[in-house]
Amino acid sequence: MPEITAAPICLYIHKGTYKEQLTIQVPFLTLIGDSAETTILTFDLYARMPSEDTGKLGTFRSYSCLIDTHDFTARNLTFENSSGQGKSRFKGKAGSETGQALALYVDGDRIMFEGCRFLGNQDTLFTGPLPPEEIEKNGFIGPKQHAARVNGRHCYRNCYIEGNIDFIFGCATAYFENCEFFSKFINREINSYVTAAATPEGQTYGYVMERCHFTGNCPPHSVYMGRPWWDYAKTVLLNCHIGGHICREGWHDWNKPHAHNTVFYAEYGSPGPSGGMNLRPDWILRLTKEQYLNYTITKVLSGSDGWNP
């Protein structure tokens, strides 16, 4: 194997659809596509795909692309899981036989995506690392199952992310700036949960979303903006436009009433049809202007090394 150096590398990817499962472990790498609409990295694995070792592939082996390094940048690319929603055992319901299917698994620090698209259904974008322990047996089987859990910092700028169930999830500190979160209709009473943060206890920041747009093709009030995968989940919205497909209460507790005292879900200036705060639960924080200033991109991502994406 050639020795990997710290010298920056920039690769330009010509327009086209490239179907293969990718693992990227080279640091200081930048990938630039012709455009996000025409340069597509795709694969089609899914969690309930049969597997000889445990019976099913599982969530964390279903990725189309794994970023397992630090100082990585992608611009003008689409990351897609094309396995689809799958068939259902229940008439009129979608996706029950496919399950989770990651378009992108990101586990690293100082990771930047700009002008990218992330296409999938359930669990489109995983912002690693994994939580400290699995909830169900064999739940973490995959490339990072036994790796040390290191909090990564990610920046997503001018990106489009679509899916249905928990389609942005994980433990990272991640800043989303001017992004669109598109919830897909799956013919259920509740069609989508946009985020499922798993912020570790004691971590200062989880997800911060500034000037983002919650959109979708779902009926009115059939989507939640987030629910806590783990009890200390943190998600903060700053001046985000909240479409009418979002439930008036905004957030769901995943039937964990005890988490009302441990999660940190907060909003500041939420315009749009479902942006009114008067029907939000009392465990959702309304940020003051002074509190809002604690969630600038500089404060969230700079860390001890002064990272400024």
Order of alpha helices (4+ residues) and beta strands (2+ residues): beta-beta-beta-beta-beta-beta-beta-beta-beta-beta-beta-beta-beta-beta-beta-beta-beta-beta-beta-beta-beta-beta-beta-beta-beta-beta-beta-alpha-alpha
